[in-house]
């Protein structure tokens, strides 16, 4: 979570306490959590993210048991 200028020089660090590396499927599956309540959100997620349906299926199974 950094900002860089036009010359690729680091200018700011933001949200340092929340930064980290997550696998490619993580953001998609987290956005889909409870999306059944937000139909417009569902359309937007599918427009801007590559669907990761297998990963989402596994994540939903985990949600059932945790």
mmCIF file as Biopython writes it, N, C-alpha, C and O atoms, coordinates in Angstrom:
data_model
#
loop_
_atom_site.group_PDB
_atom_site.id
_atom_site.type_symbol
_atom_site.label_atom_id
_atom_site.label_alt_id
_atom_site.label_comp_id
_atom_site.label_asym_id
_atom_site.label_entity_id
_atom_site.label_seq_id
_atom_site.pdbx_PDB_ins_code
_atom_site.Cartn_x
_atom_site.Cartn_y
_atom_site.Cartn_z
_atom_site.occupancy
_atom_site.B_iso_or_equiv
_atom_site.auth_seq_id
_atom_site.auth_asym_id
_atom_site.pdbx_PDB_model_num
ATOM 1   N N  . UNK A ? 1  ? 0.840   -1.172  0.000   1.0 0.0 1  A 1 
ATOM 2   C CA . UNK A ? 1  ? 0.000   0.000   0.000   1.0 0.0 1  A 1 
ATOM 3   C C  . UNK A ? 1  ? 0.887   1.236   0.000   1.0 0.0 1  A 1 
ATOM 4   O O  . UNK A ? 1  ? 1.143   1.859   1.030   1.0 0.0 1  A 1 
ATOM 5   N N  . UNK A ? 2  ? 1.336   1.557   -1.193  1.0 0.0 2  A 1 
ATOM 6   C CA . UNK A ? 2  ? 2.249   2.686   -1.348  1.0 0.0 2  A 1 
ATOM 7   C C  . UNK A ? 2  ? 1.809   3.554   -2.515  1.0 0.0 2  A 1 
ATOM 8   O O  . UNK A ? 2  ? 1.102   3.107   -3.419  1.0 0.0 2  A 1 
ATOM 9   N N  . UNK A ? 3  ? 2.245   4.807   -2.471  1.0 0.0 3  A 1 
ATOM 10  C CA . UNK A ? 3  ? 2.093   5.726   -3.587  1.0 0.0 3  A 1 
ATOM 11  C C  . UNK A ? 3  ? 3.467   5.983   -4.168  1.0 0.0 3  A 1 
ATOM 12  O O  . UNK A ? 3  ? 4.450   6.112   -3.437  1.0 0.0 3  A 1 
ATOM 13  N N  . UNK A ? 4  ? 3.529   6.056   -5.491  1.0 0.0 4  A 1 
ATOM 14  C CA . UNK A ? 4  ? 4.773   6.426   -6.160  1.0 0.0 4  A 1 
ATOM 15  C C  . UNK A ? 4  ? 4.474   7.568   -7.117  1.0 0.0 4  A 1 
ATOM 16  O O  . UNK A ? 4  ? 3.348   7.712   -7.594  1.0 0.0 4  A 1 
ATOM 17  N N  . UNK A ? 5  ? 5.494   8.381   -7.395  1.0 0.0 5  A 1 
ATOM 18  C CA . UNK A ? 5  ? 5.302   9.474   -8.340  1.0 0.0 5  A 1 
ATOM 19  C C  . UNK A ? 5  ? 5.614   9.003   -9.758  1.0 0.0 5  A 1 
ATOM 20  O O  . UNK A ? 5  ? 5.837   7.814   -9.986  1.0 0.0 5  A 1 
ATOM 21  N N  . UNK A ? 6  ? 5.629   9.926   -10.701 1.0 0.0 6  A 1 
ATOM 22  C CA . UNK A ? 6  ? 5.829   9.582   -12.117 1.0 0.0 6  A 1 
ATOM 23  C C  . UNK A ? 6  ? 7.189   8.953   -12.391 1.0 0.0 6  A 1 
ATOM 24  O O  . UNK A ? 6  ? 7.367   8.268   -13.399 1.0 0.0 6  A 1 
ATOM 25  N N  . UNK A ? 7  ? 8.150   9.184   -11.494 1.0 0.0 7  A 1 
ATOM 26  C CA . UNK A ? 7  ? 9.490   8.602   -11.674 1.0 0.0 7  A 1 
ATOM 27  C C  . UNK A ? 7  ? 9.660   7.323   -10.859 1.0 0.0 7  A 1 
ATOM 28  O O  . UNK A ? 7  ? 10.777  6.833   -10.689 1.0 0.0 7  A 1 
ATOM 29  N N  . UNK A ? 8  ? 8.558   6.788   -10.359 1.0 0.0 8  A 1 
ATOM 30  C CA . UNK A ? 8  ? 8.554   5.569   -9.533  1.0 0.0 8  A 1 
ATOM 31  C C  . UNK A ? 8  ? 9.246   5.739   -8.191  1.0 0.0 8  A 1 
ATOM 32  O O  . UNK A ? 8  ? 9.706   4.764   -7.597  1.0 0.0 8  A 1 
ATOM 33  N N  . UNK A ? 9  ? 9.320   6.963   -7.718  1.0 0.0 9  A 1 
ATOM 34  C CA . UNK A ? 9  ? 9.878   7.231   -6.390  1.0 0.0 9  A 1 
ATOM 35  C C  . UNK A ? 9  ? 8.763   7.093   -5.356  1.0 0.0 9  A 1 
ATOM 36  O O  . UNK A ? 9  ? 7.668   7.627   -5.536  1.0 0.0 9  A 1 
ATOM 37  N N  . UNK A ? 10 ? 9.048   6.381   -4.284  1.0 0.0 10 A 1 
ATOM 38  C CA . UNK A ? 10 ? 8.086   6.198   -3.205  1.0 0.0 10 A 1 
ATOM 39  C C  . UNK A ? 10 ? 7.770   7.548   -2.583  1.0 0.0 10 A 1 
ATOM 40  O O  . UNK A ? 10 ? 8.673   8.286   -2.191  1.0 0.0 10 A 1 
ATOM 41  N N  . UNK A ? 11 ? 6.477   7.871   -2.493  1.0 0.0 11 A 1 
ATOM 42  C CA . UNK A ? 11 ? 6.087   9.154   -1.909  1.0 0.0 11 A 1 
ATOM 43  C C  . UNK A ? 11 ? 5.301   9.007   -0.609  1.0 0.0 11 A 1 
ATOM 44  O O  . UNK A ? 11 ? 5.373   9.881   0.255   1.0 0.0 11 A 1 
ATOM 45  N N  . UNK A ? 12 ? 4.553   7.915   -0.459  1.0 0.0 12 A 1 
ATOM 46  C CA . UNK A ? 12 ? 3.770   7.701   0.764   1.0 0.0 12 A 1 
ATOM 47  C C  . UNK A ? 12 ? 3.586   6.220   1.020   1.0 0.0 12 A 1 
ATOM 48  O O  . UNK A ? 12 ? 3.535   5.406   0.097   1.0 0.0 12 A 1 
ATOM 49  N N  . UNK A ? 13 ? 3.490   5.895   2.294   1.0 0.0 13 A 1 
ATOM 50  C CA . UNK A ? 13 ? 3.081   4.560   2.720   1.0 0.0 13 A 1 
ATOM 51  C C  . UNK A ? 13 ? 1.760   4.734   3.452   1.0 0.0 13 A 1 
ATOM 52  O O  . UNK A ? 13 ? 1.653   5.548   4.369   1.0 0.0 13 A 1 
ATOM 53  N N  . UNK A ? 14 ? 0.761   3.973   3.048   1.0 0.0 14 A 1 
ATOM 54  C CA . UNK A ? 14 ? -0.546  4.098   3.696   1.0 0.0 14 A 1 
ATOM 55  C C  . UNK A ? 14 ? -1.010  2.740   4.202   1.0 0.0 14 A 1 
ATOM 56  O O  . UNK A ? 14 ? -0.609  1.696   3.686   1.0 0.0 14 A 1 
ATOM 57  N N  . UNK A ? 15 ? -1.849  2.772   5.207   1.0 0.0 15 A 1 
ATOM 58  C CA . UNK A ? 15 ? -2.438  1.547   5.754   1.0 0.0 15 A 1 
ATOM 59  C C  . UNK A ? 15 ? -1.402  0.465   6.026   1.0 0.0 15 A 1 
ATOM 60  O O  . UNK A ? 15 ? -1.629  -0.710  5.736   1.0 0.0 15 A 1 
ATOM 61  N N  . UNK A ? 16 ? -0.291  0.857   6.570   1.0 0.0 16 A 1 
ATOM 62  C CA . UNK A ? 16 ? 0.796   -0.084  6.818   1.0 0.0 16 A 1 
ATOM 63  C C  . UNK A ? 16 ? 0.334   -1.261  7.670   1.0 0.0 16 A 1 
ATOM 64  O O  . UNK A ? 16 ? 0.789   -2.386  7.465   1.0 0.0 16 A 1 
ATOM 65  N N  . UNK A ? 17 ? -0.557  -1.018  8.618   1.0 0.0 17 A 1 
ATOM 66  C CA . UNK A ? 17 ? -1.004  -2.088  9.501   1.0 0.0 17 A 1 
ATOM 67  C C  . UNK A ? 17 ? -1.876  -3.116  8.784   1.0 0.0 17 A 1 
ATOM 68  O O  . UNK A ? 17 ? -2.063  -4.221  9.293   1.0 0.0 17 A 1 
ATOM 69  N N  . UNK A ? 18 ? -2.408  -2.775  7.621   1.0 0.0 18 A 1 
ATOM 70  C CA . UNK A ? 18 ? -3.288  -3.693  6.891   1.0 0.0 18 A 1 
ATOM 71  C C  . UNK A ? 18 ? -2.657  -4.262  5.626   1.0 0.0 18 A 1 
ATOM 72  O O  . UNK A ? 18 ? -3.292  -5.045  4.920   1.0 0.0 18 A 1 
ATOM 73  N N  . UNK A ? 19 ? -1.444  -3.888  5.338   1.0 0.0 19 A 1 
ATOM 74  C CA . UNK A ? 19 ? -0.859  -4.343  4.076   1.0 0.0 19 A 1 
ATOM 75  C C  . UNK A ? 19 ? -0.436  -5.806  4.177   1.0 0.0 19 A 1 
ATOM 76  O O  . UNK A ? 19 ? -0.237  -6.338  5.270   1.0 0.0 19 A 1 
ATOM 77  N N  . UNK A ? 20 ? -0.310  -6.422  3.055   1.0 0.0 20 A 1 
ATOM 78  C CA . UNK A ? 20 ? 0.101   -7.810  3.029   1.0 0.0 20 A 1 
ATOM 79  C C  . UNK A ? 20 ? -0.039  -8.387  1.643   1.0 0.0 20 A 1 
ATOM 80  O O  . UNK A ? 20 ? -0.516  -7.726  0.720   1.0 0.0 20 A 1 
ATOM 81  N N  . UNK A ? 21 ? 0.378   -9.615  1.511   1.0 0.0 21 A 1 
ATOM 82  C CA . UNK A ? 21 ? 0.236   -10.316 0.243   1.0 0.0 21 A 1 
ATOM 83  C C  . UNK A ? 21 ? -0.877  -11.328 0.404   1.0 0.0 21 A 1 
ATOM 84  O O  . UNK A ? 21 ? -0.938  -12.047 1.401   1.0 0.0 21 A 1 
ATOM 85  N N  . UNK A ? 22 ? -1.744  -11.381 -0.566  1.0 0.0 22 A 1 
ATOM 86  C CA . UNK A ? 22 ? -2.822  -12.352 -0.573  1.0 0.0 22 A 1 
ATOM 87  C C  . UNK A ? 22 ? -2.864  -13.019 -1.945  1.0 0.0 22 A 1 
ATOM 88  O O  . UNK A ? 22 ? -2.533  -12.379 -2.943  1.0 0.0 22 A 1 
ATOM 89  N N  . UNK A ? 23 ? -3.263  -14.288 -2.018  1.0 0.0 23 A 1 
ATOM 90  C CA . UNK A ? 23 ? -3.358  -14.952 -3.320  1.0 0.0 23 A 1 
ATOM 91  C C  . UNK A ? 23 ? -4.411  -14.282 -4.206  1.0 0.0 23 A 1 
ATOM 92  O O  . UNK A ? 23 ? -5.273  -13.552 -3.717  1.0 0.0 23 A 1 
ATOM 93  N N  . UNK A ? 24 ? -4.331  -14.537 -5.501  1.0 0.0 24 A 1 
ATOM 94  C CA . UNK A ? 24 ? -5.206  -13.863 -6.464  1.0 0.0 24 A 1 
ATOM 95  C C  . UNK A ? 24 ? -6.688  -14.097 -6.186  1.0 0.0 24 A 1 
ATOM 96  O O  . UNK A ? 24 ? -7.504  -13.213 -6.447  1.0 0.0 24 A 1 
ATOM 97  N N  . UNK A ? 25 ? -7.051  -15.252 -5.668  1.0 0.0 25 A 1 
ATOM 98  C CA . UNK A ? 25 ? -8.460  -15.563 -5.436  1.0 0.0 25 A 1 
ATOM 99  C C  . UNK A ? 25 ? -9.012  -14.878 -4.196  1.0 0.0 25 A 1 
ATOM 100 O O  . UNK A ? 25 ? -10.230 -14.756 -4.064  1.0 0.0 25 A 1 
ATOM 101 N N  . UNK A ? 26 ? -8.159  -14.427 -3.283  1.0 0.0 26 A 1 
ATOM 102 C CA . UNK A ? 26 ? -8.590  -13.923 -1.979  1.0 0.0 26 A 1 
ATOM 103 C C  . UNK A ? 26 ? -9.551  -12.751 -2.106  1.0 0.0 26 A 1 
ATOM 104 O O  . UNK A ? 26 ? -10.611 -12.744 -1.480  1.0 0.0 26 A 1 
ATOM 105 N N  . UNK A ? 27 ? -9.186  -11.760 -2.913  1.0 0.0 27 A 1 
ATOM 106 C CA . UNK A ? 27 ? -10.026 -10.568 -3.024  1.0 0.0 27 A 1 
ATOM 107 C C  . UNK A ? 27 ? -11.403 -10.915 -3.600  1.0 0.0 27 A 1 
ATOM 108 O O  . UNK A ? 27 ? -12.422 -10.415 -3.124  1.0 0.0 27 A 1 
ATOM 109 N N  . UNK A ? 28 ? -11.428 -11.761 -4.611  1.0 0.0 28 A 1 
ATOM 110 C CA . UNK A ? 28 ? -12.715 -12.144 -5.208  1.0 0.0 28 A 1 
ATOM 111 C C  . UNK A ? 28 ? -13.609 -12.847 -4.191  1.0 0.0 28 A 1 
ATOM 112 O O  . UNK A ? 28 ? -14.785 -12.509 -4.065  1.0 0.0 28 A 1 
ATOM 113 N N  . UNK A ? 29 ? -13.067 -13.811 -3.474  1.0 0.0 29 A 1 
ATOM 114 C CA . UNK A ? 29 ? -13.912 -14.558 -2.535  1.0 0.0 29 A 1 
ATOM 115 C C  . UNK A ? 29 ? -14.370 -13.683 -1.378  1.0 0.0 29 A 1 
ATOM 116 O O  . UNK A ? 29 ? -15.486 -13.856 -0.887  1.0 0.0 29 A 1 
ATOM 117 N N  . UNK A ? 30 ? -13.533 -12.742 -0.928  1.0 0.0 30 A 1 
ATOM 118 C CA . UNK A ? 30 ? -13.953 -11.854 0.156   1.0 0.0 30 A 1 
ATOM 119 C C  . UNK A ? 30 ? -15.023 -10.883 -0.311  1.0 0.0 30 A 1 
ATOM 120 O O  . UNK A ? 30 ? -15.926 -10.540 0.452   1.0 0.0 30 A 1 
ATOM 121 N N  . UNK A ? 31 ? -14.931 -10.434 -1.560  1.0 0.0 31 A 1 
ATOM 122 C CA . UNK A ? 31 ? -15.969 -9.554  -2.094  1.0 0.0 31 A 1 
ATOM 123 C C  . UNK A ? 31 ? -17.304 -10.271 -2.226  1.0 0.0 31 A 1 
ATOM 124 O O  . UNK A ? 31 ? -18.362 -9.646  -2.155  1.0 0.0 31 A 1 
ATOM 125 N N  . UNK A ? 32 ? -17.252 -11.570 -2.415  1.0 0.0 32 A 1 
ATOM 126 C CA . UNK A ? 32 ? -18.480 -12.350 -2.593  1.0 0.0 32 A 1 
ATOM 127 C C  . UNK A ? 32 ? -19.140 -12.725 -1.276  1.0 0.0 32 A 1 
ATOM 128 O O  . UNK A ? 32 ? -20.269 -13.217 -1.276  1.0 0.0 32 A 1 
ATOM 129 N N  . UNK A ? 33 ? -18.474 -12.509 -0.174  1.0 0.0 33 A 1 
ATOM 130 C CA . UNK A ? 33 ? -19.049 -12.846 1.123   1.0 0.0 33 A 1 
ATOM 131 C C  . UNK A ? 33 ? -20.302 -12.005 1.348   1.0 0.0 33 A 1 
ATOM 132 O O  . UNK A ? 33 ? -20.241 -10.777 1.306   1.0 0.0 33 A 1 
ATOM 133 N N  . UNK A ? 34 ? -21.399 -12.640 1.580   1.0 0.0 34 A 1 
ATOM 134 C CA . UNK A ? 34 ? -22.699 -11.999 1.832   1.0 0.0 34 A 1 
ATOM 135 C C  . UNK A ? 34 ? -23.201 -11.191 0.639   1.0 0.0 34 A 1 
ATOM 136 O O  . UNK A ? 34 ? -24.024 -10.293 0.817   1.0 0.0 34 A 1 
ATOM 137 N N  . UNK A ? 35 ? -22.739 -11.479 -0.540  1.0 0.0 35 A 1 
ATOM 138 C CA . UNK A ? 35 ? -23.173 -10.698 -1.692  1.0 0.0 35 A 1 
ATOM 139 C C  . UNK A ? 35 ? -24.607 -10.999 -2.101  1.0 0.0 35 A 1 
ATOM 140 O O  . UNK A ? 35 ? -25.179 -10.262 -2.904  1.0 0.0 35 A 1 
ATOM 141 N N  . UNK A ? 36 ? -25.198 -12.054 -1.574  1.0 0.0 36 A 1 
ATOM 142 C CA . UNK A ? 36 ? -26.583 -12.367 -1.921  1.0 0.0 36 A 1 
ATOM 143 C C  . UNK A ? 36 ? -27.547 -11.267 -1.481  1.0 0.0 36 A 1 
ATOM 144 O O  . UNK A ? 36 ? -28.670 -11.195 -1.979  1.0 0.0 36 A 1 
ATOM 145 N N  . UNK A ? 37 ? -27.120 -10.415 -0.555  1.0 0.0 37 A 1 
ATOM 146 C CA . UNK A ? 37 ? -27.959 -9.312  -0.094  1.0 0.0 37 A 1 
ATOM 147 C C  . UNK A ? 37 ? -27.822 -8.065  -0.964  1.0 0.0 37 A 1 
ATOM 148 O O  . UNK A ? 37 ? -28.644 -7.153  -0.877  1.0 0.0 37 A 1 
ATOM 149 N N  . UNK A ? 38 ? -26.798 -8.023  -1.793  1.0 0.0 38 A 1 
ATOM 150 C CA . UNK A ? 38 ? -26.492 -6.822  -2.564  1.0 0.0 38 A 1 
ATOM 151 C C  . UNK A ? 38 ? -26.420 -7.173  -4.047  1.0 0.0 38 A 1 
ATOM 152 O O  . UNK A ? 38 ? -25.339 -7.448  -4.568  1.0 0.0 38 A 1 
ATOM 153 N N  . UNK A ? 39 ? -27.548 -7.166  -4.719  1.0 0.0 39 A 1 
ATOM 154 C CA . UNK A ? 39 ? -27.607 -7.613  -6.108  1.0 0.0 39 A 1 
ATOM 155 C C  . UNK A ? 39 ? -26.792 -6.718  -7.042  1.0 0.0 39 A 1 
ATOM 156 O O  . UNK A ? 39 ? -26.171 -7.218  -7.979  1.0 0.0 39 A 1 
ATOM 157 N N  . UNK A ? 40 ? -26.782 -5.411  -6.806  1.0 0.0 40 A 1 
ATOM 158 C CA . UNK A ? 40 ? -25.963 -4.521  -7.633  1.0 0.0 40 A 1 
ATOM 159 C C  . UNK A ? 40 ? -24.481 -4.814  -7.433  1.0 0.0 40 A 1 
ATOM 160 O O  . UNK A ? 40 ? -23.689 -4.744  -8.373  1.0 0.0 40 A 1 
ATOM 161 N N  . UNK A ? 41 ? -24.123 -5.136  -6.215  1.0 0.0 41 A 1 
ATOM 162 C CA . UNK A ? 41 ? -22.732 -5.481  -5.907  1.0 0.0 41 A 1 
ATOM 163 C C  . UNK A ? 41 ? -22.315 -6.728  -6.687  1.0 0.0 41 A 1 
ATOM 164 O O  . UNK A ? 41 ? -21.205 -6.789  -7.216  1.0 0.0 41 A 1 
ATOM 165 N N  . UNK A ? 42 ? -23.183 -7.700  -6.756  1.0 0.0 42 A 1 
ATOM 166 C CA . UNK A ? 42 ? -22.918 -8.926  -7.504  1.0 0.0 42 A 1 
ATOM 167 C C  . UNK A ? 42 ? -22.567 -8.613  -8.957  1.0 0.0 42 A 1 
ATOM 168 O O  . UNK A ? 42 ? -21.594 -9.149  -9.486  1.0 0.0 42 A 1 
ATOM 169 N N  . UNK A ? 43 ? -23.341 -7.759  -9.598  1.0 0.0 43 A 1 
ATOM 170 C CA . UNK A ? 43 ? -23.068 -7.390  -10.986 1.0 0.0 43 A 1 
ATOM 171 C C  . UNK A ? 43 ? -21.729 -6.681  -11.120 1.0 0.0 43 A 1 
ATOM 172 O O  . UNK A ? 43 ? -20.976 -6.951  -12.055 1.0 0.0 43 A 1 
ATOM 173 N N  . UNK A ? 44 ? -21.430 -5.791  -10.208 1.0 0.0 44 A 1 
ATOM 174 C CA . UNK A ? 44 ? -20.174 -5.045  -10.262 1.0 0.0 44 A 1 
ATOM 175 C C  . UNK A ? 44 ? -18.972 -5.958  -10.060 1.0 0.0 44 A 1 
ATOM 176 O O  . UNK A ? 44 ? -17.983 -5.841  -10.782 1.0 0.0 44 A 1 
ATOM 177 N N  . UNK A ? 45 ? -19.042 -6.854  -9.099  1.0 0.0 45 A 1 
ATOM 178 C CA . UNK A ? 45 ? -17.931 -7.777  -8.838  1.0 0.0 45 A 1 
ATOM 179 C C  . UNK A ? 45 ? -17.603 -8.572  -10.092 1.0 0.0 45 A 1 
ATOM 180 O O  . UNK A ? 45 ? -16.437 -8.694  -10.468 1.0 0.0 45 A 1 
ATOM 181 N N  . UNK A ? 46 ? -18.615 -9.106  -10.730 1.0 0.0 46 A 1 
ATOM 182 C CA . UNK A ? 46 ? -18.389 -9.921  -11.920 1.0 0.0 46 A 1 
ATOM 183 C C  . UNK A ? 46 ? -17.883 -9.100  -13.100 1.0 0.0 46 A 1 
ATOM 184 O O  . UNK A ? 46 ? -17.237 -9.647  -13.994 1.0 0.0 46 A 1 
ATOM 185 N N  . UNK A ? 47 ? -18.164 -7.806  -13.121 1.0 0.0 47 A 1 
ATOM 186 C CA . UNK A ? 47 ? -17.658 -6.937  -14.186 1.0 0.0 47 A 1 
ATOM 187 C C  . UNK A ? 47 ? -16.186 -6.594  -14.013 1.0 0.0 47 A 1 
ATOM 188 O O  . UNK A ? 47 ? -15.472 -6.437  -15.003 1.0 0.0 47 A 1 
ATOM 189 N N  . UNK A ? 48 ? -15.720 -6.475  -12.776 1.0 0.0 48 A 1 
ATOM 190 C CA . UNK A ? 48 ? -14.352 -5.986  -12.557 1.0 0.0 48 A 1 
ATOM 191 C C  . UNK A ? 48 ? -13.362 -7.058  -12.125 1.0 0.0 48 A 1 
ATOM 192 O O  . UNK A ? 48 ? -12.160 -6.795  -12.087 1.0 0.0 48 A 1 
ATOM 193 N N  . UNK A ? 49 ? -13.827 -8.244  -11.804 1.0 0.0 49 A 1 
ATOM 194 C CA . UNK A ? 49 ? -12.925 -9.309  -11.357 1.0 0.0 49 A 1 
ATOM 195 C C  . UNK A ? 49 ? -13.087 -10.559 -12.201 1.0 0.0 49 A 1 
ATOM 196 O O  . UNK A ? 49 ? -14.173 -10.865 -12.694 1.0 0.0 49 A 1 
ATOM 197 N N  . UNK A ? 50 ? -11.996 -11.263 -12.353 1.0 0.0 50 A 1 
ATOM 198 C CA . UNK A ? 50 ? -12.056 -12.582 -12.961 1.0 0.0 50 A 1 
ATOM 199 C C  . UNK A ? 50 ? -12.750 -13.515 -11.982 1.0 0.0 50 A 1 
ATOM 200 O O  . UNK A ? 50 ? -12.331 -13.640 -10.831 1.0 0.0 50 A 1 
ATOM 201 N N  . UNK A ? 51 ? -13.792 -14.157 -12.430 1.0 0.0 51 A 1 
ATOM 202 C CA . UNK A ? 51 ? -14.525 -15.064 -11.544 1.0 0.0 51 A 1 
ATOM 203 C C  . UNK A ? 51 ? -13.635 -16.238 -11.159 1.0 0.0 51 A 1 
ATOM 204 O O  . UNK A ? 51 ? -13.002 -16.858 -12.014 1.0 0.0 51 A 1 
ATOM 205 N N  . UNK A ? 52 ? -13.595 -16.525 -9.907  1.0 0.0 52 A 1 
ATOM 206 C CA . UNK A ? 52 ? -12.823 -17.653 -9.378  1.0 0.0 52 A 1 
ATOM 207 C C  . UNK A ? 52 ? -13.811 -18.572 -8.663  1.0 0.0 52 A 1 
ATOM 208 O O  . UNK A ? 52 ? -13.852 -18.647 -7.435  1.0 0.0 52 A 1 
ATOM 209 N N  . UNK A ? 53 ? -14.597 -19.262 -9.473  1.0 0.0 53 A 1 
ATOM 210 C CA . UNK A ? 53 ? -15.735 -20.007 -8.940  1.0 0.0 53 A 1 
ATOM 211 C C  . UNK A ? 53 ? -15.332 -21.221 -8.123  1.0 0.0 53 A 1 
ATOM 212 O O  . UNK A ? 53 ? -15.976 -21.517 -7.117  1.0 0.0 53 A 1 
ATOM 213 N N  . UNK A ? 54 ? -14.292 -21.932 -8.522  1.0 0.0 54 A 1 
ATOM 214 C CA . UNK A ? 54 ? -13.829 -23.084 -7.728  1.0 0.0 54 A 1 
ATOM 215 C C  . UNK A ? 54 ? -13.367 -22.620 -6.358  1.0 0.0 54 A 1 
ATOM 216 O O  . UNK A ? 54 ? -13.724 -23.213 -5.339  1.0 0.0 54 A 1 
ATOM 217 N N  . UNK A ? 55 ? -12.571 -21.556 -6.336  1.0 0.0 55 A 1 
ATOM 218 C CA . UNK A ? 55 ? -12.076 -21.028 -5.067  1.0 0.0 55 A 1 
ATOM 219 C C  . UNK A ? 55 ? -13.225 -20.538 -4.201  1.0 0.0 55 A 1 
ATOM 220 O O  . UNK A ? 55 ? -13.221 -20.723 -2.984  1.0 0.0 55 A 1 
ATOM 221 N N  . UNK A ? 56 ? -14.213 -19.909 -4.840  1.0 0.0 56 A 1 
ATOM 222 C CA . UNK A ? 56 ? -15.376 -19.427 -4.102  1.0 0.0 56 A 1 
ATOM 223 C C  . UNK A ? 56 ? -16.161 -20.590 -3.501  1.0 0.0 56 A 1 
ATOM 224 O O  . UNK A ? 56 ? -16.641 -20.497 -2.371  1.0 0.0 56 A 1 
ATOM 225 N N  . UNK A ? 57 ? -16.291 -21.668 -4.242  1.0 0.0 57 A 1 
ATOM 226 C CA . UNK A ? 57 ? -16.986 -22.852 -3.729  1.0 0.0 57 A 1 
ATOM 227 C C  . UNK A ? 57 ? -16.283 -23.402 -2.486  1.0 0.0 57 A 1 
ATOM 228 O O  . UNK A ? 57 ? -16.938 -23.738 -1.499  1.0 0.0 57 A 1 
ATOM 229 N N  . UNK A ? 58 ? -14.975 -23.492 -2.533  1.0 0.0 58 A 1 
ATOM 230 C CA . UNK A ? 58 ? -14.207 -23.979 -1.382  1.0 0.0 58 A 1 
ATOM 231 C C  . UNK A ? 58 ? -14.351 -23.016 -0.209  1.0 0.0 58 A 1 
ATOM 232 O O  . UNK A ? 58 ? -14.547 -23.442 0.929   1.0 0.0 58 A 1 
ATOM 233 N N  . UNK A ? 59 ? -14.252 -21.720 -0.489  1.0 0.0 59 A 1 
ATOM 234 C CA . UNK A ? 59 ? -14.383 -20.709 0.566   1.0 0.0 59 A 1 
ATOM 235 C C  . UNK A ? 59 ? -15.760 -20.787 1.223   1.0 0.0 59 A 1 
ATOM 236 O O  . UNK A ? 59 ? -15.865 -20.688 2.446   1.0 0.0 59 A 1 
ATOM 237 N N  . UNK A ? 60 ? -16.795 -20.959 0.443   1.0 0.0 60 A 1 
ATOM 238 C CA . UNK A ? 60 ? -18.149 -21.058 1.008   1.0 0.0 60 A 1 
ATOM 239 C C  . UNK A ? 60 ? -18.302 -22.303 1.874   1.0 0.0 60 A 1 
ATOM 240 O O  . UNK A ? 60 ? -18.984 -22.269 2.899   1.0 0.0 60 A 1 
ATOM 241 N N  . UNK A ? 61 ? -17.674 -23.394 1.468   1.0 0.0 61 A 1 
ATOM 242 C CA . UNK A ? 61 ? -17.690 -24.590 2.314   1.0 0.0 61 A 1 
ATOM 243 C C  . UNK A ? 61 ? -17.002 -24.307 3.646   1.0 0.0 61 A 1 
ATOM 244 O O  . UNK A ? 61 ? -17.470 -24.751 4.695   1.0 0.0 61 A 1 
ATOM 245 N N  . UNK A ? 62 ? -15.907 -23.580 3.608   1.0 0.0 62 A 1 
ATOM 246 C CA . UNK A ? 62 ? -15.220 -23.212 4.854   1.0 0.0 62 A 1 
ATOM 247 C C  . UNK A ? 62 ? -16.094 -22.317 5.721   1.0 0.0 62 A 1 
ATOM 248 O O  . UNK A ? 62 ? -16.110 -22.471 6.943   1.0 0.0 62 A 1 
ATOM 249 N N  . UNK A ? 63 ? -16.822 -21.383 5.111   1.0 0.0 63 A 1 
ATOM 250 C CA . UNK A ? 63 ? -17.694 -20.487 5.865   1.0 0.0 63 A 1 
ATOM 251 C C  . UNK A ? 63 ? -18.763 -21.261 6.618   1.0 0.0 63 A 1 
ATOM 252 O O  . UNK A ? 63 ? -19.165 -20.865 7.713   1.0 0.0 63 A 1 
ATOM 253 N N  . UNK A ? 64 ? -19.227 -22.363 6.038   1.0 0.0 64 A 1 
ATOM 254 C CA . UNK A ? 64 ? -20.265 -23.160 6.697   1.0 0.0 64 A 1 
ATOM 255 C C  . UNK A ? 64 ? -19.786 -23.746 8.022   1.0 0.0 64 A 1 
ATOM 256 O O  . UNK A ? 64 ? -20.569 -23.900 8.959   1.0 0.0 64 A 1 
ATOM 257 N N  . UNK A ? 65 ? -18.508 -24.069 8.093   1.0 0.0 65 A 1 
ATOM 258 C CA . UNK A ? 65 ? -17.987 -24.804 9.245   1.0 0.0 65 A 1 
ATOM 259 C C  . UNK A ? 65 ? -17.162 -23.959 10.200  1.0 0.0 65 A 1 
ATOM 260 O O  . UNK A ? 65 ? -16.635 -24.471 11.187  1.0 0.0 65 A 1 
ATOM 261 N N  . UNK A ? 66 ? -17.049 -22.682 9.915   1.0 0.0 66 A 1 
ATOM 262 C CA . UNK A ? 66 ? -16.279 -21.829 10.839  1.0 0.0 66 A 1 
ATOM 263 C C  . UNK A ? 66 ? -17.119 -20.682 11.320  1.0 0.0 66 A 1 
ATOM 264 O O  . UNK A ? 66 ? -16.649 -19.857 12.102  1.0 0.0 66 A 1 
#
